[in-house]
Amino acid sequence: MSRSVVILRSSGDRLECADDHPNLLTTLEAHNLCVEFQCREGYCGSCRMRLLKGEVDYAETPLAFIQQGEILPCCCKAKGEIEIEL
């Protein structure tokens, strides 16, 4: 099975999602990227960012309001290859 990949729009960097990363925020942190967050549970929306291409899966529907094209990396995982704007 192929791993999910996150492409960063600003740099073009391709980050591989490790199997032991429970969510996208953990993947970004593992690659030393600073993402603002508070709750890590999908309640506050502090980590909200733009999803430019691809799809993500949420284990549970987040409570924070997100608009079309936005994701909460604290509680989602990439499905295949995605592109985001930090």
Sine and cosine of phi, psi and omega as CSV:
sin_phi,cos_phi,sin_psi,cos_psi,sin_omega,cos_omega
0.00,0.00,0.71,-0.70,-0.03,-1.00
-0.99,0.15,0.54,-0.84,0.00,-1.00
-0.98,0.17,0.40,-0.92,0.09,-1.00
-0.97,0.24,0.52,-0.85,-0.03,-1.00
-0.78,-0.63,0.67,-0.75,0.05,-1.00
-0.93,-0.37,0.83,-0.56,0.05,-1.00
-0.97,-0.24,0.77,-0.64,0.02,-1.00
-1.00,-0.04,0.86,-0.50,-0.06,-1.00
-0.85,0.53,-0.68,0.73,-0.11,-0.99
-0.89,0.45,-0.64,0.77,-0.10,-0.99
-0.92,-0.38,-0.32,0.95,-0.09,-1.00
0.99,0.16,0.03,1.00,0.01,-1.00
-0.88,0.47,0.58,-0.81,0.05,-1.00
-0.93,-0.37,0.87,-0.49,-0.02,-1.00
-0.94,-0.33,0.79,-0.61,0.04,-1.00
-1.00,0.06,0.70,-0.71,0.03,-1.00
-1.00,0.06,0.87,-0.50,0.02,-1.00
-0.97,0.24,0.48,-0.88,-0.01,-1.00
-0.86,0.50,-0.50,0.87,-0.05,-1.00
-1.00,0.03,0.08,1.00,0.08,-1.00
-0.99,0.10,0.89,-0.46,-0.05,-1.00
-0.95,0.31,-0.31,0.95,-0.03,-1.00
-0.34,-0.94,0.10,-1.00,-0.03,-1.00
-0.91,0.41,-0.59,0.81,0.03,-1.00
-0.86,0.51,-0.69,0.73,0.02,-1.00
-0.88,0.47,-0.65,0.76,0.05,-1.00
-0.88,0.47,-0.72,0.69,0.00,-1.00
-0.89,0.46,-0.67,0.74,0.02,-1.00
-0.91,0.42,-0.60,0.80,0.01,-1.00
-0.90,0.44,-0.39,0.92,0.04,-1.00
-0.98,-0.19,0.37,0.93,0.07,-1.00
0.86,0.50,0.56,0.83,0.07,-1.00
-0.99,-0.17,0.71,-0.70,-0.03,-1.00
-1.00,0.01,0.88,-0.48,0.03,-1.00
-0.84,-0.54,0.78,-0.63,0.04,-1.00
-0.94,0.35,0.71,-0.70,0.06,-1.00
-0.42,-0.91,0.28,-0.96,0.11,-0.99
-0.74,-0.67,-0.80,0.61,-0.20,-0.98
-0.99,-0.12,-0.50,0.86,-0.08,-1.00
0.90,0.44,0.29,0.96,-0.07,-1.00
-0.79,-0.61,0.00,1.00,-0.02,-1.00
1.00,0.08,0.21,0.98,-0.01,-1.00
-1.00,0.02,-0.68,0.73,-0.21,-0.98
-1.00,-0.02,-0.53,0.85,-0.01,-1.00
0.99,0.12,0.11,0.99,-0.03,-1.00
-0.88,0.48,-0.51,0.86,-0.08,-1.00
-1.00,0.01,0.06,1.00,-0.05,-1.00
-0.72,0.70,0.72,-0.70,0.07,-1.00
-0.53,-0.85,0.19,-0.98,-0.06,-1.00
-1.00,0.06,0.73,-0.68,0.14,-0.99
-0.98,-0.19,0.91,-0.42,-0.09,-1.00
-1.00,-0.04,-0.57,0.82,0.01,-1.00
-0.54,-0.84,0.52,-0.86,0.09,-1.00
1.00,-0.03,-0.18,-0.98,-0.07,-1.00
-0.69,-0.72,0.43,-0.90,0.10,-1.00
-0.82,-0.57,0.36,-0.93,0.09,-1.00
-0.93,-0.38,0.68,-0.73,0.12,-0.99
-0.96,-0.28,0.74,-0.68,0.08,-1.00
-0.90,0.44,-0.67,0.74,0.09,-1.00
-0.68,-0.74,0.50,-0.87,0.02,-1.00
-0.89,0.46,0.82,-0.58,-0.01,-1.00
-0.92,0.39,0.51,-0.86,0.03,-1.00
-0.99,0.10,-0.46,0.89,0.03,-1.00
-0.93,0.37,0.58,-0.81,0.01,-1.00
-0.96,0.29,0.79,-0.62,0.11,-0.99
-0.78,-0.62,0.65,-0.76,-0.01,-1.00
-1.00,0.05,0.21,-0.98,0.07,-1.00
-0.80,0.59,0.75,-0.67,0.02,-1.00
1.00,0.06,0.05,1.00,0.05,-1.00
-0.93,-0.37,0.48,-0.88,0.07,-1.00
-0.71,-0.70,0.31,-0.95,0.12,-0.99
-0.92,-0.40,0.98,-0.18,-0.07,-1.00
-0.89,0.45,-0.29,0.96,-0.01,-1.00
-0.94,0.35,-0.32,0.95,-0.10,-1.00
-0.67,-0.74,0.39,0.92,0.06,-1.00
-0.73,-0.68,0.28,-0.96,0.08,-1.00
-0.80,-0.59,0.52,-0.86,0.05,-1.00
-0.94,0.33,0.64,-0.77,0.14,-0.99
-0.97,-0.23,0.98,-0.21,-0.03,-1.00
0.96,0.28,-0.77,-0.64,-0.04,-1.00
-0.97,-0.24,0.76,-0.65,0.07,-1.00
-0.78,-0.62,0.33,-0.94,0.11,-0.99
-0.82,-0.57,0.75,-0.66,-0.04,-1.00
-0.79,-0.61,0.32,-0.95,0.11,-0.99
-0.88,-0.47,0.89,-0.46,-0.01,-1.00
-0.97,0.24,0.00,0.00,0.00,0.00
